[in-house]
Structures are given as C-alpha cells and as structure tokens.
Amino acid sequence: SGPAARSGVRLRLLFGELMSWGEWQKRHPDTTVLSRNTGFARNYSRNPYTDYFGTDELMFPVPGSENRPAGFRRKEMLVLVHINAESRAYAIRDIRAAQTLNDTLGGRRLRLRFIKQDDSVRVESEDEAMMATAYLYWFVLTAILPEVEIYRPPPPTG
C-alpha cells in the first residue's frame, strides 16, 4: 500500500539464493549475528512457522489461490526466474525429482540444480552466471503475478 505501490513503479528482481545457516557460514565465515535480544520472547533456534507450513491453510484469504495447477498446494514452494523481460516459475518438488532441470528462458539456456543439503535450488545460465530469482509460495505468486508461466515437466514416456 502507499503512494509508491499505487504509482505503478515496478521493482527489479535481484539475484537471490536460499541456503541453510551452515552453508551461509561456510561461504561467509566472517558473518556476525549482532544479537538475539530483539525485544521479543522468541526461541530463535527453531522455526516458528513449521506448523503453519505443514498445512495448506492460509492465515488470510488470497484471491486466486484456489486456481492452481493440478496437484499444486497453496503453499507449493516455487522459484521464479526472470530473464530479458520473461518470467517462469518452477516447482521446487519438480526440480528435486529431476535433480537437474535444463530449460530456456529469455533466449538463455538455464540449469536449475537441486541442492540437497539446503533443500533449495541454484539457478545458473549456460555461462554459469547466477540469475535473478525469488523463492515464493503459489498463493503469493498468483496474487502478485497471476499470468506468469508455470513450468510443468513433460509426462513420463514409456
């Protein structure tokens, strides 16, 4: 909400990667956590949303979240990739099943690799450059980009 949202300004999607705290520490050993004393009585050593993410129920209504691809849950985790004004979303479970998924988007060849230790995906172009990505749930994607293309793996042959 607010004037910027109503003005039609569009934000640029930046490179992002989802990883475990252990992987982050390996890559960035000089990282300092400033404080766990945030003023809130919270146990920061555990995920407070485990129960919420374990169900398909939402905390609030999201228009369009019922119109989803067959087999998708409202909280289906996706990775959105944006290249040269083209966007496509990929279900993490499809990439996990394939381990590596190759595709073309915006005139560039992509490789989406499942990273088992982080339960995440790394998206690279053929020149191994990292791509602009976002991790989001189906109900979020359909609310902000209802027309985005969803990658669906080809049916098994045989």
Buried (B, 14 or more C-beta within 10 A) or exposed (E): EEEEEEEEEEEEBEEBBBBEEEBEEEEEEEEEEEEEEEEEEEEEEEEEEEEEEEEEEEEEEBEEBEEBEEEBBBBBBBBBBBBEEBBBBBBBBBBBEBEEBEBEBBEBEBBBBBBEEBEBBBBBBEEEEEBBBBBBBBBBBBBEBEEBEBBEEEEEEE
